[in-house]
């Protein structure tokens, strides 16, 4: 990580939505079991209590808010990407 | 590039999604990075700006009047930690399209700022 990344062509756009129940099941499979779910107007907010991390799931977006825990962030990113299509 | 009604057209990716009847999904990350820095929030942000300017050549880095630093489309903000005035919390926010740079910045800033800034 000493060298900053090259200015690359942008990543593909994402499409689709992350469904709550299958996503919770996937988290569970990865050992993330303490999840408090709160419903919002546009979706849900998941509080991963042991990890102190929030995931906001909306129809057209997902926002992952976490401490600087790069392995956890990368895992959550990959789990979210499983439910989306890349274009 | 999309093919529709037997013709090829070059359109923006966003437009292509729309024409295909798909919705774009925005994936964003916000990371909290703790920083030991006894300066005021504004000074800390200036120091972050100077540090990033020296490390990231060829990138667009802006220090905006609303108290944020932007590296390309990545937003960096400073908030003081309530318990300890010497600890600052940096908030870094980026989208999946800026994944490599966002990940790089969060790792870089976790190491702290160089002394002598």
Backbone of each chain as ProteinMPNN parsed JSONL, in Angstrom:
{"seq_chain_A": "XXXXXXXXXXXXXXXXXXXXXXXXXXXXXXXXXXXXXXXXXXXXXXXXXXXXXXXXXXXXXXXXXXXXXXXXXXXXXXXXXXXXXXX", "coords_chain_A": {"N_chain_A": [[0.833, -1.209, 0.0], [2.158, 1.113, -0.233], [2.428, 2.585, -2.535], [0.256, 4.784, -4.202], [-2.801, 3.823, -5.869], [-2.974, 3.381, -9.422], [-4.558, 5.732, -11.561], [-7.337, 4.392, -12.513], [-9.533, 3.018, -15.017], [-13.002, 3.603, -14.463], [-14.849, 1.538, -12.14], [-17.24, -1.081, -12.914], [-20.726, -0.257, -13.218], [-23.263, -0.88, -10.776], [-26.141, -2.929, -10.399], [-29.528, -3.697, -9.426], [-30.825, -5.043, -6.311], [-30.385, -5.492, -2.766], [-31.625, -8.157, -1.114], [-33.292, -8.418, 2.006], [-33.696, -10.784, 3.785], [-32.25, -13.033, 2.564], [-29.737, -11.801, 2.617], [-29.23, -11.453, 5.336], [-29.07, -14.132, 6.031], [-26.769, -14.837, 4.674], [-24.88, -13.26, 6.005], [-25.015, -14.453, 8.463], [-23.988, -16.985, 7.888], [-21.393, -16.282, 7.635], [-20.578, -15.897, 10.153], [-21.556, -13.615, 11.344], [-23.768, -12.811, 13.52], [-25.162, -11.335, 15.391], [-27.381, -9.237, 14.697], [-29.181, -6.326, 14.491], [-32.195, -5.3, 13.226], [-33.647, -2.549, 11.687], [-36.484, -0.965, 10.439], [-36.799, 1.32, 7.75], [-38.046, 4.177, 5.882], [-37.31, 3.677, 3.263], [-36.142, 1.202, 3.256], [-33.985, -0.809, 5.109], [-32.088, -0.647, 8.175], [-29.225, -2.188, 9.22], [-27.768, -3.177, 12.17], [-24.765, -4.29, 13.022], [-23.948, -5.705, 15.758], [-21.785, -6.805, 17.29], [-19.693, -6.081, 15.709], [-19.829, -3.388, 15.587], [-20.947, -1.949, 13.375], [-22.714, -0.408, 10.732], [-25.179, -1.121, 8.297], [-26.835, 0.2, 5.702], [-29.566, -0.652, 3.921], [-31.087, 0.04, 0.976], [-33.558, 0.314, -1.631], [-32.263, 1.283, -3.917], [-29.639, 1.537, -3.174], [-26.732, 0.825, -1.105], [-25.186, 1.335, 1.986], [-22.301, 1.12, 3.743], [-21.145, 1.485, 6.934], [-18.402, 1.675, 8.861], [-15.799, 1.037, 11.353], [-12.269, 1.574, 10.935], [-11.63, -1.131, 9.714], [-10.294, -3.013, 7.718], [-10.297, -5.741, 6.675], [-12.866, -6.631, 7.522], [-14.522, -4.769, 6.251], [-13.986, -5.36, 3.57], [-14.939, -7.966, 3.432], [-17.702, -7.555, 3.936], [-18.289, -5.936, 1.759], [-17.891, -7.76, -0.367], [-19.874, -9.624, 0.208], [-22.18, -8.107, -0.145], [-21.915, -7.552, -2.862], [-22.44, -9.996, -4.016], [-25.156, -10.07, -4.372], [-25.73, -8.295, -6.325], [-25.764, -7.116, -9.73], [-23.111, -6.694, -11.997], [-22.307, -4.227, -14.354]], "CA_chain_A": [[0.0, 0.0, 0.0], [3.034, 2.283, -0.212], [2.177, 3.355, -3.745], [-1.172, 4.967, -4.482], [-3.215, 3.094, -7.065], [-3.032, 4.122, -10.681], [-5.902, 6.22, -11.895], [-7.833, 3.346, -13.409], [-10.863, 3.199, -15.568], [-13.946, 3.383, -13.372], [-15.43, 0.207, -11.943], [-18.558, -1.193, -13.534], [-21.885, 0.153, -12.434], [-23.972, -1.984, -10.138], [-27.581, -2.871, -10.597], [-30.259, -4.674, -8.631], [-31.088, -4.665, -4.928], [-29.945, -6.52, -1.82], [-32.806, -8.58, -0.359], [-32.957, -8.48, 3.431], [-33.596, -12.104, 4.422], [-31.071, -13.77, 2.072], [-28.498, -11.134, 3.038], [-29.042, -11.814, 6.747], [-28.64, -15.533, 6.063], [-25.374, -14.851, 4.236], [-24.083, -12.722, 7.115], [-25.024, -15.507, 9.467], [-23.058, -18.018, 7.433], [-20.035, -15.772, 7.823], [-20.321, -15.693, 11.577], [-22.108, -12.352, 11.848], [-25.074, -13.304, 13.958], [-25.886, -10.353, 16.212], [-27.789, -8.164, 13.801], [-30.445, -5.696, 14.842], [-32.749, -4.736, 11.988], [-34.597, -1.466, 11.888], [-37.089, -0.617, 9.149], [-36.849, 2.741, 7.42], [-39.015, 4.454, 4.821], [-36.864, 3.127, 1.97], [-35.476, -0.093, 3.371], [-33.655, -1.283, 6.452], [-30.755, -0.4, 8.7], [-28.745, -3.35, 9.97], [-26.699, -2.857, 13.109], [-23.973, -5.471, 13.357], [-23.62, -5.216, 17.091], [-20.449, -7.195, 17.73], [-18.692, -5.434, 14.848], [-20.116, -1.96, 15.623], [-21.007, -1.556, 11.971], [-24.075, -0.199, 10.232], [-25.385, -1.304, 6.862], [-28.133, 0.712, 5.294], [-30.013, -1.288, 2.678], [-32.232, 0.663, 0.317], [-33.865, -0.267, -2.944], [-31.291, 1.676, -4.955], [-28.306, 1.787, -2.643], [-26.28, 0.198, 0.132], [-24.156, 2.155, 2.598], [-21.639, 0.383, 4.826], [-20.445, 2.428, 7.814], [-17.663, 0.865, 9.832], [-14.501, 1.534, 11.786], [-11.26, 1.222, 9.943], [-11.338, -2.552, 9.809], [-10.283, -3.286, 6.277], [-10.783, -7.093, 6.342], [-14.322, -6.696, 7.701], [-15.148, -3.977, 5.194], [-13.851, -6.097, 2.311], [-15.876, -9.104, 3.5], [-19.07, -7.057, 3.768], [-18.389, -5.492, 0.367], [-18.038, -8.915, -1.25], [-21.174, -10.248, 0.462], [-23.185, -7.264, -0.794], [-21.762, -7.674, -4.322], [-23.048, -11.257, -4.455], [-26.579, -9.886, -4.694], [-25.885, -7.253, -7.336], [-25.195, -7.41, -11.041], [-22.139, -5.705, -12.476], [-22.537, -3.911, -15.772]], "C_chain_A": [[0.863, 1.252, 0.0], [2.733, 3.201, -1.403], [0.675, 3.551, -3.939], [-1.548, 4.238, -5.77], [-3.159, 3.992, -8.295], [-4.446, 4.639, -10.855], [-6.476, 5.278, -12.944], [-9.166, 3.748, -14.015], [-11.872, 2.886, -14.471], [-14.487, 1.95, -13.339], [-16.777, 0.135, -12.641], [-19.651, -0.669, -12.609], [-22.546, -1.083, -11.856], [-25.46, -1.805, -10.364], [-28.246, -3.935, -9.735], [-30.523, -4.148, -7.235], [-30.624, -5.81, -4.038], [-31.157, -6.926, -0.977], [-32.45, -8.868, 1.105], [-32.717, -9.896, 3.948], [-32.406, -12.917, 3.897], [-29.754, -13.126, 2.51], [-28.192, -11.466, 4.5], [-28.519, -13.248, 6.865], [-27.164, -15.647, 5.665], [-24.451, -14.335, 5.345], [-23.905, -13.802, 8.182], [-24.013, -16.598, 9.158], [-21.617, -17.59, 7.636], [-19.77, -15.377, 9.267], [-20.815, -14.385, 12.138], [-23.551, -12.625, 12.233], [-25.874, -12.278, 14.763], [-26.256, -9.16, 15.364], [-29.15, -7.634, 14.221], [-30.967, -4.992, 13.597], [-33.795, -3.684, 12.322], [-35.18, -1.107, 10.522], [-37.073, 0.894, 8.956], [-37.853, 2.92, 6.289], [-38.616, 3.746, 3.521], [-36.234, 1.751, 2.071], [-35.227, -0.477, 4.819], [-32.276, -0.779, 6.857], [-30.38, -1.604, 9.544], [-27.628, -2.891, 10.893], [-26.008, -4.161, 13.477], [-23.336, -5.174, 14.699], [-22.203, -5.574, 17.531], [-19.373, -6.443, 16.947], [-18.805, -3.908, 14.886], [-20.144, -1.366, 14.207], [-22.463, -1.399, 11.562], [-24.12, -0.482, 8.735], [-26.783, -0.806, 6.539], [-28.493, 0.104, 3.948], [-31.222, -0.537, 2.158], [-32.436, -0.019, -1.024], [-32.758, 0.041, -3.95], [-29.901, 1.968, -4.398], [-28.019, 1.033, -1.358], [-25.139, 1.037, 0.677], [-23.597, 1.381, 3.791], [-20.835, 1.375, 5.652], [-19.726, 1.626, 8.885], [-16.415, 1.582, 10.314], [-13.482, 1.068, 10.768], [-10.801, -0.216, 10.152], [-11.426, -3.069, 8.378], [-10.74, -4.716, 5.939], [-12.301, -7.219, 6.461], [-15.032, -5.958, 6.572], [-15.119, -4.745, 3.864], [-14.8, -7.293, 2.288], [-17.304, -8.623, 3.238], [-19.301, -6.598, 2.329], [-18.662, -6.698, -0.542], [-19.386, -9.609, -1.047], [-22.296, -9.446, -0.2], [-23.139, -7.478, -2.309], [-22.366, -8.967, -4.866], [-24.479, -11.082, -4.928], [-26.798, -8.886, -5.826], [-25.292, -7.715, -8.667], [-24.22, -6.298, -11.404], [-22.378, -5.48, -13.956], [-21.388, -3.098, -16.332]], "O_chain_A": [[0.348, 2.35, 0.213], [2.777, 4.426, -1.288], [-0.092, 2.593, -3.851], [-0.711, 4.057, -6.655], [-3.284, 5.213, -8.197], [-5.406, 4.051, -10.356], [-6.134, 5.365, -14.124], [-9.821, 4.692, -13.573], [-11.636, 2.009, -13.641], [-14.568, 1.263, -14.357], [-17.389, 1.164, -12.928], [-19.505, -0.648, -11.387], [-22.405, -2.188, -12.381], [-25.965, -0.691, -10.5], [-27.629, -4.932, -9.361], [-30.454, -2.942, -6.998], [-30.487, -6.948, -4.488], [-31.663, -6.115, -0.203], [-31.426, -9.487, 1.393], [-31.649, -10.182, 4.49], [-31.628, -13.44, 4.694], [-28.769, -13.826, 2.748], [-27.043, -11.728, 4.858], [-27.648, -13.542, 7.684], [-26.411, -16.438, 6.234], [-23.384, -14.897, 5.591], [-22.817, -14.024, 8.713], [-23.285, -17.068, 10.032], [-20.727, -18.425, 7.791], [-18.848, -14.614, 9.558], [-20.531, -14.062, 13.291], [-24.44, -12.666, 11.383], [-27.102, -12.338, 14.813], [-25.519, -8.176, 15.318], [-30.132, -8.372, 14.299], [-30.263, -4.186, 12.988], [-34.699, -3.905, 13.128], [-34.436, -0.961, 9.552], [-37.308, 1.65, 9.899], [-38.436, 1.953, 5.798], [-39.473, 3.276, 2.774], [-35.828, 1.189, 1.053], [-36.139, -0.47, 5.646], [-31.416, -0.52, 6.015], [-31.107, -1.994, 10.457], [-26.655, -2.285, 10.445], [-26.579, -5.019, 14.15], [-22.32, -4.484, 14.78], [-21.497, -4.733, 18.088], [-18.28, -6.198, 17.457], [-17.983, -3.21, 14.294], [-19.442, -0.401, 13.908], [-23.33, -2.16, 11.992], [-23.201, -0.121, 7.999], [-27.78, -1.327, 7.04], [-27.802, 0.323, 2.953], [-32.26, -0.481, 2.818], [-31.612, -0.81, -1.483], [-32.362, -0.82, -4.736], [-29.077, 2.58, -5.078], [-28.929, 0.653, -0.621], [-24.229, 1.413, -0.063], [-24.324, 1.036, 4.722], [-19.939, 2.035, 5.127], [-20.36, 0.977, 9.717], [-16.02, 2.605, 9.757], [-13.78, 0.282, 9.868], [-9.726, -0.473, 10.694], [-12.48, -3.497, 7.906], [-11.508, -4.889, 4.992], [-12.947, -7.833, 5.613], [-16.01, -6.449, 6.009], [-16.107, -4.771, 3.13], [-15.394, -7.6, 1.254], [-18.025, -9.203, 2.426], [-20.362, -6.835, 1.752], [-19.559, -6.656, -1.384], [-19.975, -10.122, -1.999], [-23.241, -10.017, -0.744], [-24.178, -7.575, -2.962], [-22.756, -9.033, -6.032], [-24.964, -11.836, -5.772], [-27.935, -8.659, -6.239], [-24.43, -8.593, -8.71], [-24.472, -5.12, -11.15], [-22.619, -6.421, -14.713], [-21.402, -2.738, -17.509]]}, "seq_chain_B": "XXXXXXXXXXXXXXXXXXXXXXXXXXXXXXXXXXXXXXXXXXXXXXXXXXXXXXXXXXXXXXXXXXXXXXXXXXXXXXXXXXXXXXXXXXXXXXXXXXXXXXXXXXXXXXXXXXXXX", "coords_chain_B": {"N_chain_B": [[-21.837, 1.095, -25.038], [-24.644, 0.458, -26.852], [-27.001, -1.74, -28.444], [-29.798, -1.227, -30.247], [-32.941, -1.479, -31.793], [-31.735, -2.361, -34.155], [-29.538, -0.653, -34.451], [-26.377, 0.776, -33.578], [-25.343, 2.536, -30.725], [-23.477, 4.935, -28.913], [-23.624, 5.457, -25.552], [-23.821, 7.029, -22.283], [-22.871, 5.079, -19.378], [-24.832, 5.271, -17.401], [-27.067, 6.111, -18.808], [-27.364, 3.914, -20.47], [-28.088, 1.919, -18.655], [-30.612, 2.876, -17.904], [-32.002, 2.7, -20.323], [-32.047, 0.0, -20.644], [-33.807, -0.652, -18.785], [-33.014, -1.045, -16.18], [-32.21, -0.538, -12.697], [-29.85, 1.624, -11.189], [-27.538, 0.67, -8.671], [-26.249, 2.094, -5.878], [-23.306, 1.646, -4.185], [-21.885, 2.435, -1.197], [-19.233, 3.367, 1.028], [-18.422, 4.21, 4.353], [-15.837, 5.028, 6.416], [-14.469, 5.075, 9.659], [-11.631, 6.594, 10.888], [-9.281, 6.613, 13.381], [-7.23, 9.146, 14.737], [-4.311, 10.238, 16.24], [-3.954, 13.364, 17.219], [-3.193, 16.462, 18.321], [-4.0, 18.933, 17.437], [-6.286, 21.599, 16.392], [-9.53, 20.89, 14.926], [-9.712, 22.068, 12.381], [-7.023, 22.57, 11.811], [-6.049, 19.966, 11.795], [-7.353, 18.954, 9.565], [-6.185, 20.515, 7.57], [-3.603, 19.567, 7.748], [-3.968, 16.938, 6.986], [-4.717, 17.406, 4.372], [-2.307, 18.541, 3.309], [-0.594, 16.374, 3.633], [-1.805, 14.396, 1.98], [-1.615, 15.68, -0.467], [1.121, 15.545, -0.874], [1.599, 12.838, -1.076], [-0.113, 11.784, -3.037], [0.384, 12.143, -6.125], [-0.702, 13.701, -9.092], [-3.374, 13.364, -8.69], [-6.647, 14.763, -8.242], [-6.995, 16.95, -5.724], [-8.796, 18.586, -3.304], [-9.281, 21.255, -1.022], [-12.004, 22.11, 0.566], [-14.176, 24.92, 1.272], [-16.207, 24.18, 3.035], [-15.182, 22.633, 5.003], [-14.202, 20.126, 4.259], [-12.067, 17.678, 2.745], [-11.456, 16.738, -0.529], [-10.593, 13.96, -2.445], [-10.306, 13.208, -5.627], [-13.371, 11.758, -5.96], [-13.668, 11.177, -3.328], [-14.593, 11.757, -0.006], [-13.264, 13.453, 2.755], [-13.532, 14.035, 6.166], [-13.16, 15.742, 9.336], [-13.81, 14.888, 12.65], [-14.014, 15.691, 16.084], [-13.121, 13.465, 18.678], [-15.272, 12.705, 21.324], [-14.407, 12.018, 23.899], [-11.637, 12.444, 24.155], [-9.555, 15.107, 23.623], [-7.242, 14.943, 22.134], [-7.593, 13.022, 20.307], [-8.653, 12.51, 17.083], [-11.346, 11.883, 14.862], [-11.407, 10.692, 11.717], [-13.548, 10.843, 8.962], [-14.087, 8.922, 6.208], [-15.416, 8.75, 3.024], [-16.598, 6.924, 0.315], [-17.474, 5.732, -2.996], [-18.288, 2.571, -4.575], [-17.204, 2.722, -7.097], [-14.858, 4.054, -6.677], [-13.27, 2.338, -5.318], [-10.549, 1.245, -5.07], [-8.931, 3.486, -4.527], [-10.198, 4.55, -2.263], [-9.863, 2.515, -0.394], [-7.086, 2.492, -0.277], [-6.6, 5.07, 0.785], [-7.778, 4.865, 3.326], [-6.137, 3.018, 4.555], [-3.712, 4.336, 4.421], [-4.173, 6.681, 5.979], [-4.677, 5.605, 8.418], [-2.209, 5.068, 9.399], [-1.398, 7.399, 10.434], [-0.322, 10.895, 10.612], [2.606, 12.318, 9.121], [5.284, 13.465, 11.211], [6.225, 16.884, 11.599], [4.707, 18.173, 9.819]], "CA_chain_B": [[-22.307, 0.847, -26.409], [-25.843, -0.39, -26.833], [-27.615, -2.017, -29.728], [-31.246, -1.161, -30.087], [-33.609, -1.276, -33.079], [-30.76, -2.604, -35.223], [-28.49, 0.355, -34.634], [-25.461, 0.853, -32.437], [-25.177, 3.907, -30.25], [-22.612, 5.065, -27.741], [-24.293, 6.296, -24.546], [-23.173, 6.928, -20.971], [-23.319, 3.863, -18.685], [-26.076, 5.54, -16.665], [-28.139, 6.135, -19.807], [-27.524, 2.537, -20.944], [-28.872, 1.229, -17.625], [-31.995, 3.345, -18.003], [-32.624, 2.168, -21.539], [-32.239, -1.439, -20.463], [-34.834, -0.814, -17.769], [-32.412, -1.492, -14.914], [-31.929, 0.558, -11.78], [-28.472, 1.619, -10.694], [-27.423, 0.48, -7.231], [-25.085, 2.797, -5.358], [-22.693, 1.038, -3.01], [-20.993, 3.419, -0.57], [-18.567, 2.99, 2.271], [-17.907, 5.273, 5.204], [-14.923, 4.432, 7.385], [-13.959, 5.964, 10.707], [-10.212, 6.371, 11.142], [-8.841, 7.39, 14.553], [-5.95, 9.787, 14.514], [-3.794, 10.966, 17.402], [-3.529, 14.669, 16.723], [-3.659, 17.425, 19.325], [-4.364, 20.218, 16.837], [-7.728, 21.83, 16.248], [-10.096, 20.125, 13.804], [-9.353, 22.72, 11.116], [-5.593, 22.329, 11.551], [-5.878, 18.553, 11.439], [-7.773, 18.767, 8.177], [-5.156, 21.115, 6.72], [-2.447, 18.675, 7.744], [-4.36, 15.796, 6.145], [-4.661, 17.905, 2.99], [-0.898, 18.668, 2.924], [-0.055, 15.018, 3.557], [-2.338, 13.718, 0.79], [-1.039, 16.377, -1.621], [2.502, 15.116, -1.104], [1.636, 11.406, -1.402], [-0.906, 11.449, -4.226], [0.68, 13.038, -7.263], [-1.533, 13.452, -10.267], [-4.789, 13.26, -8.317], [-7.306, 16.028, -7.943], [-7.234, 17.043, -4.28], [-9.313, 19.918, -3.015], [-9.648, 21.612, 0.353], [-13.2, 22.912, 0.317], [-14.503, 25.83, 2.386], [-17.17, 23.611, 3.991], [-14.498, 21.794, 5.989], [-13.927, 18.775, 3.786], [-11.042, 17.503, 1.723], [-11.909, 15.764, -1.517], [-9.597, 13.352, -3.313], [-11.218, 12.77, -6.681], [-14.725, 11.896, -5.408], [-13.669, 10.66, -1.956], [-14.767, 12.854, 0.934], [-12.604, 13.276, 4.057], [-13.954, 15.028, 7.158], [-12.591, 15.533, 10.663], [-14.661, 15.171, 13.798], [-13.273, 15.447, 17.309], [-13.688, 12.411, 19.52], [-15.795, 13.436, 22.49], [-13.716, 11.706, 25.162], [-10.239, 12.822, 24.23], [-9.299, 16.175, 22.655], [-6.081, 14.634, 21.296], [-7.965, 12.027, 19.309], [-9.589, 12.975, 16.055], [-11.901, 10.81, 14.053], [-11.581, 11.068, 10.31], [-14.578, 10.087, 8.241], [-13.781, 8.799, 4.778], [-16.585, 8.209, 2.356], [-16.376, 6.728, -1.127], [-18.385, 4.784, -3.641], [-17.644, 1.37, -5.123], [-16.442, 3.092, -8.29], [-13.551, 4.539, -6.229], [-12.888, 1.361, -4.301], [-9.101, 1.1, -4.825], [-8.399, 4.696, -3.917], [-10.771, 4.664, -0.919], [-9.199, 1.528, 0.445], [-5.717, 2.965, -0.108], [-6.601, 6.221, 1.685], [-8.092, 4.482, 4.703], [-4.945, 2.365, 5.091], [-2.682, 5.379, 4.558], [-4.453, 7.611, 7.069], [-4.613, 4.864, 9.681], [-0.821, 5.123, 9.871], [-1.176, 8.694, 11.058], [0.279, 11.932, 9.772], [4.031, 12.423, 9.424], [5.647, 14.601, 12.064], [6.86, 17.95, 10.842], [3.779, 18.797, 8.861]], "C_chain_B": [[-23.561, -0.023, -26.319], [-26.395, -0.58, -28.245], [-29.119, -2.045, -29.523], [-31.86, -0.846, -31.445], [-32.618, -1.379, -34.234], [-29.775, -1.468, -35.456], [-27.617, 0.377, -33.38], [-25.327, 2.307, -32.03], [-24.26, 3.881, -29.039], [-23.306, 5.991, -26.75], [-23.552, 6.134, -23.227], [-23.676, 5.657, -20.288], [-24.654, 4.064, -17.968], [-27.28, 5.496, -17.612], [-28.426, 4.705, -20.29], [-28.372, 1.742, -19.955], [-30.349, 1.578, -17.759], [-32.702, 2.703, -19.192], [-32.849, 0.661, -21.446], [-33.291, -1.727, -19.387], [-34.293, -1.311, -16.442], [-32.19, -0.283, -14.001], [-30.481, 0.468, -11.309], [-28.488, 1.444, -9.184], [-26.128, 1.128, -6.774], [-24.558, 2.062, -4.13], [-21.681, 2.027, -2.461], [-20.389, 2.849, 0.698], [-18.248, 4.253, 3.043], [-17.082, 4.596, 6.284], [-14.505, 5.476, 8.4], [-12.499, 5.608, 10.957], [-9.798, 7.245, 12.324], [-7.437, 7.905, 14.319], [-5.534, 10.485, 15.81], [-3.272, 12.292, 16.893], [-4.083, 15.739, 17.645], [-4.111, 18.753, 18.736], [-5.885, 20.384, 16.774], [-8.224, 21.06, 15.023], [-9.666, 20.717, 12.456], [-7.888, 22.481, 10.772], [-5.356, 20.892, 11.135], [-6.246, 18.339, 9.977], [-6.75, 19.368, 7.205], [-3.948, 20.212, 6.616], [-2.729, 17.423, 6.893], [-4.241, 16.19, 4.673], [-3.21, 17.949, 2.494], [-0.275, 17.289, 2.718], [-0.509, 14.331, 2.271], [-1.777, 14.334, -0.488], [0.354, 15.83, -1.933], [2.57, 13.637, -1.51], [0.986, 11.122, -2.759], [-0.632, 12.449, -5.353], [-0.275, 12.69, -8.394], [-3.011, 13.27, -9.958], [-5.352, 14.652, -8.089], [-7.639, 16.05, -6.463], [-7.666, 18.471, -3.977], [-9.597, 20.069, -1.538], [-10.815, 22.573, 0.23], [-13.544, 23.772, 1.523], [-15.494, 25.237, 3.392], [-16.501, 22.636, 4.968], [-14.344, 20.355, 5.563], [-12.74, 18.819, 2.835], [-11.584, 16.471, 0.76], [-10.733, 15.281, -2.349], [-10.402, 12.668, -4.408], [-12.636, 12.877, -6.111], [-14.815, 11.382, -3.974], [-13.68, 11.817, -0.965], [-14.065, 12.517, 2.254], [-13.051, 14.409, 4.98], [-13.277, 14.738, 8.474], [-13.657, 15.817, 11.704], [-13.845, 14.868, 15.045], [-13.935, 14.303, 18.057], [-14.098, 13.061, 20.827], [-14.978, 13.201, 23.757], [-12.34, 12.356, 25.27], [-9.935, 13.891, 23.178], [-8.105, 15.892, 21.748], [-6.388, 13.602, 20.217], [-8.968, 12.629, 18.338], [-10.133, 11.748, 15.332], [-12.082, 11.343, 12.635], [-12.694, 10.219, 9.733], [-14.219, 10.096, 6.767], [-14.974, 8.169, 4.102], [-16.332, 8.102, 0.853], [-17.374, 5.731, -1.687], [-17.582, 3.63, -4.226], [-16.8, 1.699, -6.347], [-15.052, 3.622, -7.933], [-12.933, 3.606, -5.203], [-11.373, 1.316, -4.018], [-8.548, 2.298, -4.073], [-8.925, 4.859, -2.487], [-10.084, 3.729, 0.051], [-7.762, 1.959, 0.731], [-5.674, 4.105, 0.915], [-6.865, 5.814, 3.124], [-6.884, 3.801, 5.341], [-3.846, 3.404, 5.348], [-2.924, 6.237, 5.796], [-4.435, 6.919, 8.427], [-3.201, 4.91, 10.274], [-0.503, 6.458, 10.525], [-0.515, 9.663, 10.103], [1.764, 12.007, 10.103], [4.301, 13.611, 10.348], [6.316, 15.65, 11.185], [5.973, 18.543, 9.77], [3.333, 20.129, 9.408]], "O_chain_B": [[-23.52, -1.121, -25.765], [-26.273, 0.288, -29.109], [-29.632, -2.813, -28.71], [-31.327, -0.01, -32.175], [-32.659, -0.583, -35.173], [-29.234, -1.337, -36.554], [-28.061, 0.042, -32.282], [-25.212, 3.196, -32.873], [-24.265, 2.936, -28.251], [-23.552, 7.159, -27.049], [-22.751, 5.213, -23.068], [-24.781, 5.198, -20.577], [-25.495, 3.165, -17.927], [-28.336, 4.947, -17.296], [-29.581, 4.332, -20.494], [-29.261, 0.988, -20.352], [-31.218, 0.706, -17.732], [-33.834, 2.231, -19.087], [-33.742, 0.119, -22.098], [-33.621, -2.881, -19.114], [-35.019, -1.927, -15.662], [-32.006, 0.84, -14.469], [-29.958, -0.618, -11.062], [-29.344, 2.0, -8.497], [-25.043, 0.76, -7.225], [-25.281, 1.878, -3.151], [-20.74, 2.416, -3.151], [-20.958, 1.971, 1.346], [-17.848, 5.258, 2.457], [-17.563, 3.703, 6.982], [-14.221, 6.621, 8.049], [-12.173, 4.448, 11.209], [-9.943, 8.466, 12.28], [-6.576, 7.209, 13.782], [-6.316, 11.23, 16.401], [-2.251, 12.337, 16.207], [-5.298, 15.91, 17.745], [-4.565, 19.623, 19.479], [-6.65, 19.462, 17.055], [-7.428, 20.633, 14.186], [-9.309, 19.996, 11.524], [-7.539, 22.226, 9.62], [-4.562, 20.622, 10.234], [-5.549, 17.637, 9.244], [-6.482, 18.798, 6.147], [-3.337, 20.091, 5.554], [-1.855, 16.923, 6.184], [-3.741, 15.429, 3.845], [-2.907, 17.464, 1.404], [0.468, 17.063, 1.763], [0.306, 13.749, 1.554], [-1.498, 13.633, -1.461], [0.724, 15.67, -3.096], [3.497, 13.231, -2.211], [1.488, 10.307, -3.533], [-1.325, 13.455, -5.502], [-0.607, 11.525, -8.614], [-3.813, 13.047, -10.865], [-4.621, 15.593, -7.781], [-8.465, 15.267, -5.995], [-6.992, 19.434, -4.344], [-10.084, 19.149, -0.882], [-10.635, 23.724, -0.168], [-13.245, 23.407, 2.66], [-15.607, 25.752, 4.504], [-17.187, 21.9, 5.678], [-14.352, 19.453, 6.401], [-12.448, 19.84, 2.212], [-12.114, 15.442, 1.179], [-9.972, 16.081, -2.892], [-11.091, 11.679, -4.162], [-13.076, 13.984, -5.8], [-15.913, 11.173, -3.458], [-12.877, 12.744, -1.07], [-14.249, 11.43, 2.801], [-12.963, 15.585, 4.628], [-12.857, 13.606, 8.716], [-14.328, 16.848, 11.657], [-13.074, 13.908, 15.07], [-15.16, 14.184, 18.069], [-13.358, 13.877, 21.379], [-14.87, 14.094, 24.597], [-11.928, 12.769, 26.354], [-10.041, 13.627, 21.98], [-7.961, 16.529, 20.704], [-5.57, 13.338, 19.335], [-9.994, 13.181, 18.735], [-9.463, 10.722, 15.213], [-12.809, 12.307, 12.397], [-12.77, 9.017, 9.989], [-14.066, 11.155, 6.158], [-15.489, 7.153, 4.568], [-15.909, 9.062, 0.209], [-18.026, 4.991, -0.95], [-16.36, 3.704, -4.353], [-15.796, 1.036, -6.609], [-14.162, 3.64, -8.783], [-12.173, 4.03, -4.332], [-10.962, 1.346, -2.858], [-7.796, 2.152, -3.109], [-8.177, 5.263, -1.597], [-9.763, 4.106, 1.178], [-7.277, 1.808, 1.853], [-4.823, 4.113, 1.804], [-6.251, 6.353, 4.044], [-6.629, 3.981, 6.532], [-3.148, 3.352, 6.36], [-2.002, 6.493, 6.57], [-4.209, 7.554, 9.457], [-3.021, 4.805, 11.488], [0.566, 6.618, 11.112], [-0.192, 9.33, 8.963], [2.149, 11.783, 11.251], [3.623, 14.635, 10.27], [6.901, 15.327, 10.15], [6.423, 19.314, 8.923], [2.548, 20.828, 8.766]]}, "name": "protein", "num_of_chains": 2, "seq": "XXXXXXXXXXXXXXXXXXXXXXXXXXXXXXXXXXXXXXXXXXXXXXXXXXXXXXXXXXXXXXXXXXXXXXXXXXXXXXXXXXXXXXXXXXXXXXXXXXXXXXXXXXXXXXXXXXXXXXXXXXXXXXXXXXXXXXXXXXXXXXXXXXXXXXXXXXXXXXXXXXXXXXXXXXXXXXXXXXXXXXXXXXXXXXXXXXXXXXXXXXXX"}
